[in-house]
Amino acid sequence: MSNLQTLCGVENTIFQAGMGGIAGPELTAAVSNAGGLGHLGGIRMAAEDIRSWIKETRSLTDNPFGINLVPMGPGPNGFEAQLSVVLEEKPKVLSLFWGDFSSVIPRAKAAGISTMVQVGSVKDAKKAAQDGADIIIAQGIEAGGHVRGNIGVMALLPAIIKAVGPVPVLAAGGIATSEGVKAAMKLGAQGVWVGTSFVATPESLAHDIYKQRLVEAGTDDTVHGHFYSYGWPVGTPYRVILPKKKGIHQFVSGGAKRIDSPQKASGLKVYAGQGVGQIDQILPAAGVLAKLGA
Ligand SMILES: Cc1cc2nc3c(=O)[nH]c(=O)nc-3n(C[C@H](O)[C@H](O)[C@H](O)COP(=O)(O)O)c2cc1C
């Protein structure tokens, strides 16, 4: 077993990105049951709801899984409350995005939790490694959702590997096929961190209309923008696909959820990475893992 596999307790190299509002217990457990590492998207969850989600996930799988937190979502007090629950509940992995994690990583590690930090530049990767991150995720500008940097994954990934070695590095952004996974591994990645493909699964909490929009979208259809997105400061960069019809929701980016109205699901800009053109059907999470060559 490689260091990465020991850290995460999985033999597979496919990691499902923790996606706020989209990756709940059902998706996380389905990925972990199929041999990948599922990841709950905790960004906007109340602390006690995070506890319930972790318990529910444990009732659905005996395999390891992770949880993703982003301090930007809940603010400092909310993040501290979320983190306290995670430190008590001890999922196998805590992944972190968009922030200074120098004081968070040692606390997680002391609780026996492996830590991952997603970054979009070599500078941030070096900082995360210095802070003690066990695993670095190199997020290219191809990625769906909020995008930290401006560099394509082909250039970013080898540069980060060189800068932080021997810390294991995962590749993220636009990866949606087994060929994409192989290319990332060839460049030195020890695994891949995949978001958009797992939105288009029956197990995700995304609205059916959002899933269908992913199936219909082509490679040319994503846009990198920085206007308004739910729960984030105005101006935070993201990658989305645009709605067909003009309306009030077209100015807003988000991940349309099962519980949202059809108007919202069809009218929002929805998060999607550049690999969206390679998603041509809604597949169960285990099917996505098989497609990625797991
Ligand atoms: C719907 C959606 C929601 C996301 N939410 C989060 C999040 O809450 N936290 C996070 O660290 N990254 C989030 N991301 C970004 C992913 O971590 C990852 O960088 C991205 O999905 C990889 O690119 P891909 O979507 O092309 O596979 C999200 C991505 C998507 C598509």
The ligand as a Tripos MOL2 file, in Angstrom:
@<TRIPOS>MOLECULE
LIG
   31    33     1     0     0
SMALL
NO_CHARGES

@<TRIPOS>ATOM
      1 C1        -21.1960   21.0950   -7.5890 C.3       1 LIG1
      2 C2        -19.8250   21.3230   -7.0360 C.ar      1 LIG1
      3 C3        -19.6930   21.7290   -5.7080 C.ar      1 LIG1
      4 C4        -18.4210   21.8950   -5.1480 C.ar      1 LIG1
      5 N1        -18.3190   22.2140   -3.8240 N.ar      1 LIG1
      6 C5        -17.1010   22.2040   -3.2260 C.ar      1 LIG1
      7 C6        -16.9970   22.3390   -1.8110 C.ar      1 LIG1
      8 O1        -18.0020   22.4890   -1.0860 O.2       1 LIG1
      9 N2        -15.7470   22.2680   -1.2800 N.ar      1 LIG1
     10 C7        -14.6250   22.0760   -2.0400 C.ar      1 LIG1
     11 O2        -13.5290   21.9830   -1.4900 O.2       1 LIG1
     12 N3        -14.7040   21.9910   -3.3860 N.ar      1 LIG1
     13 C8        -15.9100   22.0200   -3.9860 C.ar      1 LIG1
     14 N4        -15.9940   21.8670   -5.3580 N.ar      1 LIG1
     15 C9        -14.7490   21.7630   -6.1650 C.3       1 LIG1
     16 C10       -14.1550   20.3560   -6.0860 C.3       1 LIG1
     17 O3        -13.4640   20.2040   -4.8620 O.3       1 LIG1
     18 C11       -13.1700   20.0320   -7.2230 C.3       1 LIG1
     19 O4        -12.1460   20.9700   -7.2710 O.3       1 LIG1
     20 C12       -13.8000   19.9650   -8.6060 C.3       1 LIG1
     21 O5        -15.0570   19.3570   -8.5760 O.3       1 LIG1
     22 C13       -12.8890   19.1870   -9.5630 C.3       1 LIG1
     23 O6        -13.2370   19.4220  -10.8910 O.3       1 LIG1
     24 P1        -14.3700   18.5990  -11.7070 P.3       1 LIG1
     25 O7        -15.6660   19.1230  -11.1720 O.co2     1 LIG1
     26 O8        -14.1190   18.9910  -13.1140 O.co2     1 LIG1
     27 O9        -14.1960   17.1470  -11.4260 O.co2     1 LIG1
     28 C14       -17.2590   21.7050   -5.9370 C.ar      1 LIG1
     29 C15       -17.4040   21.3070   -7.2740 C.ar      1 LIG1
     30 C16       -18.6570   21.1040   -7.8210 C.ar      1 LIG1
     31 C17       -18.7700   20.6420   -9.2540 C.3       1 LIG1
@<TRIPOS>BOND
     1     1     2 1
     2     2     3 ar
     3     2    30 ar
     4     3     4 ar
     5     4     5 ar
     6     4    28 ar
     7     5     6 ar
     8     6     7 ar
     9     6    13 1
    10     7     8 2
    11     7     9 ar
    12     9    10 ar
    13    10    11 2
    14    10    12 ar
    15    12    13 ar
    16    13    14 ar
    17    14    15 1
    18    14    28 ar
    19    15    16 1
    20    16    17 1
    21    16    18 1
    22    18    19 1
    23    18    20 1
    24    20    21 1
    25    20    22 1
    26    22    23 1
    27    23    24 1
    28    24    25 2
    29    24    26 1
    30    24    27 1
    31    28    29 ar
    32    29    30 ar
    33    30    31 1
@<TRIPOS>SUBSTRUCTURE
     1 LIG1         1 GROUP 0 **** ****
